[in-house]
């Protein structure tokens, strides 16, 4: 390998390291924002425990009524 090839390989390695560092920094910077957004979305998508219990109680009443007929 010539010194020019070695230098070129070193440049690629340095560029790759710089790119990886930039990606790590971006992930660290964006993670709290992304986490907050995803938590807000999931909170809206999941039913409230109280709502689920109310629904289950209604289903249980219906089943009890069916059983008694």
C-alpha distance (Angstrom), angle and dihedral (degrees) to the residues before:
residue distance angle dihedral
X1 . . .
X2 3.78 . .
X3 3.77 122.2 .
X4 3.83 88.5 -111.4
X5 3.82 90.3 56.1
X6 3.79 90.9 46.5
X7 3.80 90.9 49.7
X8 3.80 90.9 48.8
X9 3.80 90.2 49.8
X10 3.79 88.9 49.6
X11 3.80 90.0 52.6
X12 3.79 90.8 51.7
X13 3.80 90.2 49.4
X14 3.80 92.0 48.9
X15 3.80 91.2 47.6
X16 3.80 90.3 48.7
X17 3.82 90.8 49.5
X18 3.81 91.1 48.5
X19 3.81 90.6 48.7
X20 3.81 91.7 49.1
X21 3.79 90.8 48.5
X22 3.80 90.3 50.5
X23 3.81 91.2 49.9
X24 3.80 91.9 49.5
X25 3.80 91.0 48.7
X26 3.81 91.9 48.3
X27 3.81 91.9 49.4
X28 3.79 91.3 49.5
X29 3.79 91.1 48.2
X30 3.81 96.1 46.3
X31 3.80 99.6 38.4
X32 3.84 97.5 84.0
X33 3.80 91.5 48.2
X34 3.79 93.4 46.7
X35 3.81 91.3 46.1
X36 3.81 91.5 52.3
X37 3.79 92.5 48.3
X38 3.80 93.2 47.7
X39 3.80 92.5 46.7
X40 3.80 90.3 51.6
X41 3.81 91.1 49.2
X42 3.78 93.5 47.7
X43 3.80 92.3 47.4
X44 3.79 89.6 55.5
X45 3.79 92.8 45.0
X46 3.78 97.1 51.0
X47 3.78 120.5 73.5
X48 3.75 121.0 -116.9
X49 3.83 113.8 -101.7
X50 3.80 90.4 -126.4
X51 3.81 90.5 53.8
X52 3.79 90.9 50.3
X53 3.82 91.8 49.7
X54 3.81 91.0 49.0
X55 3.79 90.5 50.1
X56 3.80 91.8 48.1
X57 3.79 90.9 49.6
X58 3.82 89.4 52.5
X59 3.79 91.5 49.9
X60 3.80 90.5 47.9
X61 3.84 90.7 52.6
X62 3.79 90.3 51.0
X63 3.80 91.4 49.2
X64 3.81 91.0 47.7
X65 3.82 89.8 50.6
X66 3.80 90.6 49.8
X67 3.79 91.4 48.8
X68 3.80 91.7 51.3
X69 3.82 93.8 53.4
